[in-house]
Amino acid sequence: MNDRFDRKSDGSYAWGQRNTYIKELEELNINVPDLILGILFRIENPASNHYFGSIGRVGRALSETKNRNEIE
């Protein structure tokens, strides 16, 4: 879904080839809407392994989910 390291820029040349893996998560019966919305929250004292997603990448992932109606 997202790479787990910070970038100074995200090259637009690679954007189309980078996958979100939403379909794979859904096949594993992972609650994708809760997962995606959870990485958007900004909290004061997150767990050391909490991942904060960028809104652009999360938006792309949400557009690929089979649960689009549930998200809306």
PyMOL Python script that loads the backbone (N, CA, C, O; Angstrom):
from pymol import cmd

cmd.read_pdbstr("""\
ATOM      1  N   MET A   1       0.831  -1.169   0.000  1.00  0.00           N
ATOM      2  CA  MET A   1       0.000   0.000   0.000  1.00  0.00           C
ATOM      3  C   MET A   1       0.880   1.239   0.000  1.00  0.00           C
ATOM      4  O   MET A   1       0.759   2.107  -0.865  1.00  0.00           O
ATOM      5  N   ASN A   2       1.762   1.305   0.979  1.00  0.00           N
ATOM      6  CA  ASN A   2       2.687   2.434   1.038  1.00  0.00           C
ATOM      7  C   ASN A   2       4.073   1.918   1.355  1.00  0.00           C
ATOM      8  O   ASN A   2       4.228   0.875   1.990  1.00  0.00           O
ATOM      9  N   ASP A   3       5.069   2.641   0.917  1.00  0.00           N
ATOM     10  CA  ASP A   3       6.434   2.319   1.312  1.00  0.00           C
ATOM     11  C   ASP A   3       6.636   2.786   2.732  1.00  0.00           C
ATOM     12  O   ASP A   3       6.000   3.747   3.166  1.00  0.00           O
ATOM     13  N   ARG A   4       7.501   2.129   3.458  1.00  0.00           N
ATOM     14  CA  ARG A   4       7.661   2.439   4.876  1.00  0.00           C
ATOM     15  C   ARG A   4       8.925   3.271   5.119  1.00  0.00           C
ATOM     16  O   ARG A   4       9.685   2.966   6.038  1.00  0.00           O
ATOM     17  N   PHE A   5       9.156   4.278   4.344  1.00  0.00           N
ATOM     18  CA  PHE A   5      10.245   5.209   4.594  1.00  0.00           C
ATOM     19  C   PHE A   5       9.885   6.567   4.012  1.00  0.00           C
ATOM     20  O   PHE A   5       9.096   6.673   3.073  1.00  0.00           O
ATOM     21  N   ASP A   6      10.476   7.595   4.586  1.00  0.00           N
ATOM     22  CA  ASP A   6      10.183   8.959   4.146  1.00  0.00           C
ATOM     23  C   ASP A   6      10.934   9.286   2.869  1.00  0.00           C
ATOM     24  O   ASP A   6      12.048   8.814   2.642  1.00  0.00           O
ATOM     25  N   ARG A   7      10.308  10.097   2.048  1.00  0.00           N
ATOM     26  CA  ARG A   7      10.939  10.577   0.822  1.00  0.00           C
ATOM     27  C   ARG A   7      10.887  12.094   0.816  1.00  0.00           C
ATOM     28  O   ARG A   7       9.994  12.704   1.403  1.00  0.00           O
ATOM     29  N   LYS A   8      11.844  12.682   0.154  1.00  0.00           N
ATOM     30  CA  LYS A   8      11.784  14.122  -0.079  1.00  0.00           C
ATOM     31  C   LYS A   8      10.849  14.409  -1.247  1.00  0.00           C
ATOM     32  O   LYS A   8      10.229  15.470  -1.311  1.00  0.00           O
ATOM     33  N   SER A   9      10.754  13.465  -2.160  1.00  0.00           N
ATOM     34  CA  SER A   9       9.803  13.589  -3.266  1.00  0.00           C
ATOM     35  C   SER A   9       9.384  12.186  -3.680  1.00  0.00           C
ATOM     36  O   SER A   9      10.070  11.206  -3.391  1.00  0.00           O
ATOM     37  N   ASP A  10       8.273  12.107  -4.346  1.00  0.00           N
ATOM     38  CA  ASP A  10       7.775  10.829  -4.837  1.00  0.00           C
ATOM     39  C   ASP A  10       7.681  10.962  -6.342  1.00  0.00           C
ATOM     40  O   ASP A  10       6.733  11.556  -6.856  1.00  0.00           O
ATOM     41  N   GLY A  11       8.647  10.420  -7.051  1.00  0.00           N
ATOM     42  CA  GLY A  11       8.735  10.612  -8.481  1.00  0.00           C
ATOM     43  C   GLY A  11       7.465  10.222  -9.217  1.00  0.00           C
ATOM     44  O   GLY A  11       7.002   9.087  -9.107  1.00  0.00           O
ATOM     45  N   SER A  12       6.911  11.145  -9.953  1.00  0.00           N
ATOM     46  CA  SER A  12       5.666  10.890 -10.671  1.00  0.00           C
ATOM     47  C   SER A  12       5.857   9.830 -11.749  1.00  0.00           C
ATOM     48  O   SER A  12       4.884   9.201 -12.166  1.00  0.00           O
ATOM     49  N   TYR A  13       7.079   9.618 -12.207  1.00  0.00           N
ATOM     50  CA  TYR A  13       7.341   8.609 -13.227  1.00  0.00           C
ATOM     51  C   TYR A  13       7.036   7.197 -12.714  1.00  0.00           C
ATOM     52  O   TYR A  13       6.722   6.312 -13.511  1.00  0.00           O
ATOM     53  N   ALA A  14       7.121   6.976 -11.420  1.00  0.00           N
ATOM     54  CA  ALA A  14       6.888   5.646 -10.850  1.00  0.00           C
ATOM     55  C   ALA A  14       5.480   5.487 -10.295  1.00  0.00           C
ATOM     56  O   ALA A  14       5.083   4.374  -9.950  1.00  0.00           O
ATOM     57  N   TRP A  15       4.727   6.555 -10.204  1.00  0.00           N
ATOM     58  CA  TRP A  15       3.413   6.521  -9.549  1.00  0.00           C
ATOM     59  C   TRP A  15       2.484   5.480 -10.176  1.00  0.00           C
ATOM     60  O   TRP A  15       1.821   4.736  -9.453  1.00  0.00           O
ATOM     61  N   GLY A  16       2.426   5.419 -11.474  1.00  0.00           N
ATOM     62  CA  GLY A  16       1.513   4.496 -12.142  1.00  0.00           C
ATOM     63  C   GLY A  16       1.871   3.039 -11.966  1.00  0.00           C
ATOM     64  O   GLY A  16       0.998   2.174 -12.047  1.00  0.00           O
ATOM     65  N   GLN A  17       3.143   2.748 -11.725  1.00  0.00           N
ATOM     66  CA  GLN A  17       3.584   1.363 -11.581  1.00  0.00           C
ATOM     67  C   GLN A  17       3.565   0.879 -10.141  1.00  0.00           C
ATOM     68  O   GLN A  17       3.650  -0.324  -9.893  1.00  0.00           O
ATOM     69  N   ARG A  18       3.456   1.784  -9.203  1.00  0.00           N
ATOM     70  CA  ARG A  18       3.466   1.404  -7.788  1.00  0.00           C
ATOM     71  C   ARG A  18       2.076   0.933  -7.393  1.00  0.00           C
ATOM     72  O   ARG A  18       1.095   1.644  -7.611  1.00  0.00           O
ATOM     73  N   ASN A  19       1.983  -0.244  -6.821  1.00  0.00           N
ATOM     74  CA  ASN A  19       0.685  -0.815  -6.451  1.00  0.00           C
ATOM     75  C   ASN A  19       0.280  -0.418  -5.043  1.00  0.00           C
ATOM     76  O   ASN A  19       1.121  -0.081  -4.209  1.00  0.00           O
ATOM     77  N   THR A  20      -1.029  -0.462  -4.792  1.00  0.00           N
ATOM     78  CA  THR A  20      -1.525  -0.199  -3.440  1.00  0.00           C
ATOM     79  C   THR A  20      -1.775  -1.493  -2.679  1.00  0.00           C
ATOM     80  O   THR A  20      -1.843  -1.475  -1.450  1.00  0.00           O
ATOM     81  N   TYR A  21      -1.911  -2.605  -3.374  1.00  0.00           N
ATOM     82  CA  TYR A  21      -2.131  -3.929  -2.776  1.00  0.00           C
ATOM     83  C   TYR A  21      -3.445  -4.029  -2.012  1.00  0.00           C
ATOM     84  O   TYR A  21      -3.585  -4.886  -1.140  1.00  0.00           O
ATOM     85  N   ILE A  22      -4.399  -3.176  -2.322  1.00  0.00           N
ATOM     86  CA  ILE A  22      -5.702  -3.223  -1.669  1.00  0.00           C
ATOM     87  C   ILE A  22      -6.411  -4.539  -1.972  1.00  0.00           C
ATOM     88  O   ILE A  22      -6.985  -5.152  -1.072  1.00  0.00           O
ATOM     89  N   LYS A  23      -6.377  -4.972  -3.210  1.00  0.00           N
ATOM     90  CA  LYS A  23      -7.063  -6.218  -3.566  1.00  0.00           C
ATOM     91  C   LYS A  23      -6.500  -7.402  -2.785  1.00  0.00           C
ATOM     92  O   LYS A  23      -7.253  -8.279  -2.362  1.00  0.00           O
ATOM     93  N   GLU A  24      -5.195  -7.434  -2.594  1.00  0.00           N
ATOM     94  CA  GLU A  24      -4.571  -8.518  -1.842  1.00  0.00           C
ATOM     95  C   GLU A  24      -4.997  -8.489  -0.376  1.00  0.00           C
ATOM     96  O   GLU A  24      -5.239  -9.537   0.223  1.00  0.00           O
ATOM     97  N   LEU A  25      -5.087  -7.299   0.198  1.00  0.00           N
ATOM     98  CA  LEU A  25      -5.536  -7.183   1.589  1.00  0.00           C
ATOM     99  C   LEU A  25      -6.983  -7.638   1.730  1.00  0.00           C
ATOM    100  O   LEU A  25      -7.337  -8.305   2.702  1.00  0.00           O
ATOM    101  N   GLU A  26      -7.814  -7.277   0.763  1.00  0.00           N
ATOM    102  CA  GLU A  26      -9.221  -7.684   0.805  1.00  0.00           C
ATOM    103  C   GLU A  26      -9.364  -9.202   0.686  1.00  0.00           C
ATOM    104  O   GLU A  26     -10.236  -9.794   1.322  1.00  0.00           O
ATOM    105  N   GLU A  27      -8.513  -9.834  -0.125  1.00  0.00           N
ATOM    106  CA  GLU A  27      -8.556 -11.292  -0.263  1.00  0.00           C
ATOM    107  C   GLU A  27      -8.167 -11.992   1.035  1.00  0.00           C
ATOM    108  O   GLU A  27      -8.565 -13.133   1.268  1.00  0.00           O
ATOM    109  N   LEU A  28      -7.395 -11.320   1.876  1.00  0.00           N
ATOM    110  CA  LEU A  28      -7.003 -11.873   3.175  1.00  0.00           C
ATOM    111  C   LEU A  28      -8.039 -11.570   4.255  1.00  0.00           C
ATOM    112  O   LEU A  28      -7.812 -11.829   5.437  1.00  0.00           O
ATOM    113  N   ASN A  29      -9.178 -11.019   3.838  1.00  0.00           N
ATOM    114  CA  ASN A  29     -10.268 -10.651   4.757  1.00  0.00           C
ATOM    115  C   ASN A  29      -9.837  -9.641   5.812  1.00  0.00           C
ATOM    116  O   ASN A  29     -10.306  -9.677   6.950  1.00  0.00           O
ATOM    117  N   ILE A  30      -8.946  -8.744   5.426  1.00  0.00           N
ATOM    118  CA  ILE A  30      -8.543  -7.646   6.309  1.00  0.00           C
ATOM    119  C   ILE A  30      -9.558  -6.524   6.136  1.00  0.00           C
ATOM    120  O   ILE A  30      -9.964  -6.219   5.015  1.00  0.00           O
ATOM    121  N   ASN A  31      -9.964  -5.915   7.229  1.00  0.00           N
ATOM    122  CA  ASN A  31     -10.933  -4.821   7.191  1.00  0.00           C
ATOM    123  C   ASN A  31     -10.234  -3.579   6.622  1.00  0.00           C
ATOM    124  O   ASN A  31      -9.698  -2.755   7.363  1.00  0.00           O
ATOM    125  N   VAL A  32     -10.254  -3.470   5.308  1.00  0.00           N
ATOM    126  CA  VAL A  32      -9.521  -2.411   4.619  1.00  0.00           C
ATOM    127  C   VAL A  32     -10.009  -1.012   4.982  1.00  0.00           C
ATOM    128  O   VAL A  32      -9.173  -0.142   5.225  1.00  0.00           O
ATOM    129  N   PRO A  33     -11.314  -0.744   5.031  1.00  0.00           N
ATOM    130  CA  PRO A  33     -11.737   0.619   5.397  1.00  0.00           C
ATOM    131  C   PRO A  33     -11.194   1.062   6.757  1.00  0.00           C
ATOM    132  O   PRO A  33     -10.715   2.187   6.897  1.00  0.00           O
ATOM    133  N   ASP A  34     -11.267   0.186   7.754  1.00  0.00           N
ATOM    134  CA  ASP A  34     -10.740   0.549   9.075  1.00  0.00           C
ATOM    135  C   ASP A  34      -9.227   0.735   9.043  1.00  0.00           C
ATOM    136  O   ASP A  34      -8.693   1.648   9.673  1.00  0.00           O
ATOM    137  N   LEU A  35      -8.543  -0.134   8.308  1.00  0.00           N
ATOM    138  CA  LEU A  35      -7.088  -0.027   8.195  1.00  0.00           C
ATOM    139  C   LEU A  35      -6.692   1.296   7.552  1.00  0.00           C
ATOM    140  O   LEU A  35      -5.838   2.015   8.072  1.00  0.00           O
ATOM    141  N   ILE A  36      -7.312   1.612   6.430  1.00  0.00           N
ATOM    142  CA  ILE A  36      -6.971   2.829   5.689  1.00  0.00           C
ATOM    143  C   ILE A  36      -7.285   4.079   6.500  1.00  0.00           C
ATOM    144  O   ILE A  36      -6.464   4.992   6.587  1.00  0.00           O
ATOM    145  N   LEU A  37      -8.467   4.118   7.089  1.00  0.00           N
ATOM    146  CA  LEU A  37      -8.827   5.297   7.876  1.00  0.00           C
ATOM    147  C   LEU A  37      -7.946   5.415   9.116  1.00  0.00           C
ATOM    148  O   LEU A  37      -7.654   6.523   9.567  1.00  0.00           O
ATOM    149  N   GLY A  38      -7.526   4.292   9.661  1.00  0.00           N
ATOM    150  CA  GLY A  38      -6.663   4.314  10.840  1.00  0.00           C
ATOM    151  C   GLY A  38      -5.299   4.919  10.584  1.00  0.00           C
ATOM    152  O   GLY A  38      -4.733   5.552  11.475  1.00  0.00           O
ATOM    153  N   ILE A  39      -4.754   4.741   9.387  1.00  0.00           N
ATOM    154  CA  ILE A  39      -3.433   5.318   9.122  1.00  0.00           C
ATOM    155  C   ILE A  39      -3.509   6.809   8.806  1.00  0.00           C
ATOM    156  O   ILE A  39      -2.479   7.475   8.700  1.00  0.00           O
ATOM    157  N   LEU A  40      -4.724   7.335   8.656  1.00  0.00           N
ATOM    158  CA  LEU A  40      -4.876   8.773   8.419  1.00  0.00           C
ATOM    159  C   LEU A  40      -4.878   9.592   9.704  1.00  0.00           C
ATOM    160  O   LEU A  40      -4.551  10.778   9.685  1.00  0.00           O
ATOM    161  N   PHE A  41      -5.243   8.966  10.814  1.00  0.00           N
ATOM    162  CA  PHE A  41      -5.338   9.707  12.074  1.00  0.00           C
ATOM    163  C   PHE A  41      -3.972  10.164  12.561  1.00  0.00           C
ATOM    164  O   PHE A  41      -2.987   9.430  12.479  1.00  0.00           O
ATOM    165  N   ARG A  42      -3.933  11.373  13.060  1.00  0.00           N
ATOM    166  CA  ARG A  42      -2.729  11.910  13.694  1.00  0.00           C
ATOM    167  C   ARG A  42      -2.989  11.928  15.188  1.00  0.00           C
ATOM    168  O   ARG A  42      -3.921  12.588  15.647  1.00  0.00           O
ATOM    169  N   ILE A  43      -2.190  11.222  15.938  1.00  0.00           N
ATOM    170  CA  ILE A  43      -2.393  11.136  17.377  1.00  0.00           C
ATOM    171  C   ILE A  43      -1.128  11.549  18.102  1.00  0.00           C
ATOM    172  O   ILE A  43      -0.036  11.533  17.536  1.00  0.00           O
ATOM    173  N   GLU A  44      -1.292  11.916  19.358  1.00  0.00           N
ATOM    174  CA  GLU A  44      -0.181  12.443  20.136  1.00  0.00           C
ATOM    175  C   GLU A  44       0.876  11.401  20.481  1.00  0.00           C
ATOM    176  O   GLU A  44       2.069  11.650  20.311  1.00  0.00           O
ATOM    177  N   ASN A  45       0.455  10.249  20.958  1.00  0.00           N
ATOM    178  CA  ASN A  45       1.395   9.221  21.408  1.00  0.00           C
ATOM    179  C   ASN A  45       1.149   7.901  20.685  1.00  0.00           C
ATOM    180  O   ASN A  45       0.645   6.954  21.288  1.00  0.00           O
ATOM    181  N   PRO A  46       1.499   7.825  19.398  1.00  0.00           N
ATOM    182  CA  PRO A  46       1.231   6.580  18.673  1.00  0.00           C
ATOM    183  C   PRO A  46       2.186   5.475  19.108  1.00  0.00           C
ATOM    184  O   PRO A  46       3.235   5.740  19.695  1.00  0.00           O
ATOM    185  N   ALA A  47       1.817   4.258  18.818  1.00  0.00           N
ATOM    186  CA  ALA A  47       2.726   3.130  19.023  1.00  0.00           C
ATOM    187  C   ALA A  47       3.940   3.335  18.129  1.00  0.00           C
ATOM    188  O   ALA A  47       3.852   4.015  17.106  1.00  0.00           O
ATOM    189  N   SER A  48       5.048   2.765  18.499  1.00  0.00           N
ATOM    190  CA  SER A  48       6.285   2.977  17.735  1.00  0.00           C
ATOM    191  C   SER A  48       6.177   2.456  16.306  1.00  0.00           C
ATOM    192  O   SER A  48       6.918   2.904  15.431  1.00  0.00           O
ATOM    193  N   ASN A  49       5.273   1.527  16.059  1.00  0.00           N
ATOM    194  CA  ASN A  49       5.132   0.981  14.708  1.00  0.00           C
ATOM    195  C   ASN A  49       3.896   1.514  13.973  1.00  0.00           C
ATOM    196  O   ASN A  49       3.508   0.970  12.939  1.00  0.00           O
ATOM    197  N   HIS A  50       3.276   2.579  14.508  1.00  0.00           N
ATOM    198  CA  HIS A  50       2.102   3.157  13.838  1.00  0.00           C
ATOM    199  C   HIS A  50       2.541   3.830  12.548  1.00  0.00           C
ATOM    200  O   HIS A  50       3.501   4.600  12.538  1.00  0.00           O
ATOM    201  N   TYR A  51       1.836   3.537  11.460  1.00  0.00           N
ATOM    202  CA  TYR A  51       2.166   4.115  10.167  1.00  0.00           C
ATOM    203  C   TYR A  51       1.207   5.253   9.864  1.00  0.00           C
ATOM    204  O   TYR A  51      -0.008   5.091   9.975  1.00  0.00           O
ATOM    205  N   PHE A  52       1.741   6.394   9.487  1.00  0.00           N
ATOM    206  CA  PHE A  52       0.929   7.529   9.057  1.00  0.00           C
ATOM    207  C   PHE A  52       0.973   7.585   7.537  1.00  0.00           C
ATOM    208  O   PHE A  52       2.045   7.750   6.954  1.00  0.00           O
ATOM    209  N   GLY A  53      -0.175   7.452   6.893  1.00  0.00           N
ATOM    210  CA  GLY A  53      -0.231   7.467   5.438  1.00  0.00           C
ATOM    211  C   GLY A  53      -0.439   8.862   4.889  1.00  0.00           C
ATOM    212  O   GLY A  53      -1.014   9.725   5.551  1.00  0.00           O
ATOM    213  N   SER A  54       0.034   9.075   3.673  1.00  0.00           N
ATOM    214  CA  SER A  54      -0.200  10.363   3.015  1.00  0.00           C
ATOM    215  C   SER A  54      -1.592  10.342   2.389  1.00  0.00           C
ATOM    216  O   SER A  54      -2.051   9.299   1.925  1.00  0.00           O
ATOM    217  N   ILE A  55      -2.245  11.468   2.376  1.00  0.00           N
ATOM    218  CA  ILE A  55      -3.620  11.541   1.886  1.00  0.00           C
ATOM    219  C   ILE A  55      -3.705  11.174   0.406  1.00  0.00           C
ATOM    220  O   ILE A  55      -4.701  10.592  -0.026  1.00  0.00           O
ATOM    221  N   GLY A  56      -2.684  11.502  -0.372  1.00  0.00           N
ATOM    222  CA  GLY A  56      -2.699  11.163  -1.795  1.00  0.00           C
ATOM    223  C   GLY A  56      -2.663   9.669  -2.036  1.00  0.00           C
ATOM    224  O   GLY A  56      -3.416   9.148  -2.859  1.00  0.00           O
ATOM    225  N   ARG A  57      -1.804   8.988  -1.332  1.00  0.00           N
ATOM    226  CA  ARG A  57      -1.708   7.537  -1.492  1.00  0.00           C
ATOM    227  C   ARG A  57      -2.936   6.835  -0.930  1.00  0.00           C
ATOM    228  O   ARG A  57      -3.429   5.864  -1.505  1.00  0.00           O
ATOM    229  N   VAL A  58      -3.420   7.334   0.190  1.00  0.00           N
ATOM    230  CA  VAL A  58      -4.609   6.728   0.788  1.00  0.00           C
ATOM    231  C   VAL A  58      -5.814   6.930  -0.128  1.00  0.00           C
ATOM    232  O   VAL A  58      -6.632   6.023  -0.287  1.00  0.00           O
ATOM    233  N   GLY A  59      -5.924   8.102  -0.725  1.00  0.00           N
ATOM    234  CA  GLY A  59      -7.016   8.352  -1.665  1.00  0.00           C
ATOM    235  C   GLY A  59      -6.979   7.403  -2.845  1.00  0.00           C
ATOM    236  O   GLY A  59      -8.015   6.906  -3.285  1.00  0.00           O
ATOM    237  N   ARG A  60      -5.798   7.156  -3.350  1.00  0.00           N
ATOM    238  CA  ARG A  60      -5.667   6.212  -4.463  1.00  0.00           C
ATOM    239  C   ARG A  60      -6.069   4.810  -4.021  1.00  0.00           C
ATOM    240  O   ARG A  60      -6.768   4.104  -4.748  1.00  0.00           O
ATOM    241  N   ALA A  61      -5.634   4.409  -2.842  1.00  0.00           N
ATOM    242  CA  ALA A  61      -5.989   3.085  -2.327  1.00  0.00           C
ATOM    243  C   ALA A  61      -7.497   2.962  -2.151  1.00  0.00           C
ATOM    244  O   ALA A  61      -8.083   1.937  -2.499  1.00  0.00           O
ATOM    245  N   LEU A  62      -8.121   3.998  -1.616  1.00  0.00           N
ATOM    246  CA  LEU A  62      -9.570   3.957  -1.410  1.00  0.00           C
ATOM    247  C   LEU A  62     -10.326   3.867  -2.728  1.00  0.00           C
ATOM    248  O   LEU A  62     -11.397   3.263  -2.793  1.00  0.00           O
ATOM    249  N   SER A  63      -9.775   4.462  -3.774  1.00  0.00           N
ATOM    250  CA  SER A  63     -10.449   4.403  -5.071  1.00  0.00           C
ATOM    251  C   SER A  63     -10.389   3.004  -5.671  1.00  0.00           C
ATOM    252  O   SER A  63     -11.174   2.683  -6.563  1.00  0.00           O
ATOM    253  N   GLU A  64      -9.464   2.166  -5.193  1.00  0.00           N
ATOM    254  CA  GLU A  64      -9.310   0.815  -5.725  1.00  0.00           C
ATOM    255  C   GLU A  64     -10.029  -0.250  -4.898  1.00  0.00           C
ATOM    256  O   GLU A  64     -10.096  -1.406  -5.315  1.00  0.00           O
ATOM    257  N   THR A  65     -10.559   0.112  -3.750  1.00  0.00           N
ATOM    258  CA  THR A  65     -11.196  -0.889  -2.895  1.00  0.00           C
ATOM    259  C   THR A  65     -12.549  -1.320  -3.441  1.00  0.00           C
ATOM    260  O   THR A  65     -13.239  -0.541  -4.100  1.00  0.00           O
ATOM    261  N   LYS A  66     -12.921  -2.554  -3.167  1.00  0.00           N
ATOM    262  CA  LYS A  66     -14.240  -3.029  -3.594  1.00  0.00           C
ATOM    263  C   LYS A  66     -15.331  -2.479  -2.686  1.00  0.00           C
ATOM    264  O   LYS A  66     -16.515  -2.635  -2.982  1.00  0.00           O
ATOM    265  N   ASN A  67     -14.949  -1.837  -1.586  1.00  0.00           N
ATOM    266  CA  ASN A  67     -15.897  -1.280  -0.615  1.00  0.00           C
ATOM    267  C   ASN A  67     -16.074   0.231  -0.784  1.00  0.00           C
ATOM    268  O   ASN A  67     -16.275   0.943   0.200  1.00  0.00           O
ATOM    269  N   ARG A  68     -16.002   0.718  -2.007  1.00  0.00           N
ATOM    270  CA  ARG A  68     -16.112   2.167  -2.236  1.00  0.00           C
ATOM    271  C   ARG A  68     -17.393   2.761  -1.674  1.00  0.00           C
ATOM    272  O   ARG A  68     -17.372   3.854  -1.108  1.00  0.00           O
ATOM    273  N   ASN A  69     -18.497   2.061  -1.821  1.00  0.00           N
ATOM    274  CA  ASN A  69     -19.775   2.584  -1.311  1.00  0.00           C
ATOM    275  C   ASN A  69     -19.754   2.697   0.205  1.00  0.00           C
ATOM    276  O   ASN A  69     -20.311   3.641   0.766  1.00  0.00           O
ATOM    277  N   GLU A  70     -19.123   1.752   0.861  1.00  0.00           N
ATOM    278  CA  GLU A  70     -19.018   1.789   2.326  1.00  0.00           C
ATOM    279  C   GLU A  70     -18.183   2.985   2.780  1.00  0.00           C
ATOM    280  O   GLU A  70     -18.487   3.604   3.800  1.00  0.00           O
ATOM    281  N   ILE A  71     -17.143   3.307   2.034  1.00  0.00           N
ATOM    282  CA  ILE A  71     -16.262   4.426   2.380  1.00  0.00           C
ATOM    283  C   ILE A  71     -17.005   5.744   2.237  1.00  0.00           C
ATOM    284  O   ILE A  71     -16.867   6.629   3.082  1.00  0.00           O
ATOM    285  N   GLU A  72     -17.789   5.884   1.179  1.00  0.00           N
ATOM    286  CA  GLU A  72     -18.517   7.131   0.943  1.00  0.00           C
ATOM    287  C   GLU A  72     -19.509   7.356   2.040  1.00  0.00           C
ATOM    288  O   GLU A  72     -20.227   8.356   2.027  1.00  0.00           O
TER     289      GLU A  72
END
""", "prot")
cmd.dss("prot")
cmd.show_as("cartoon", "prot")
cmd.util.cbc("prot")
cmd.orient("prot")
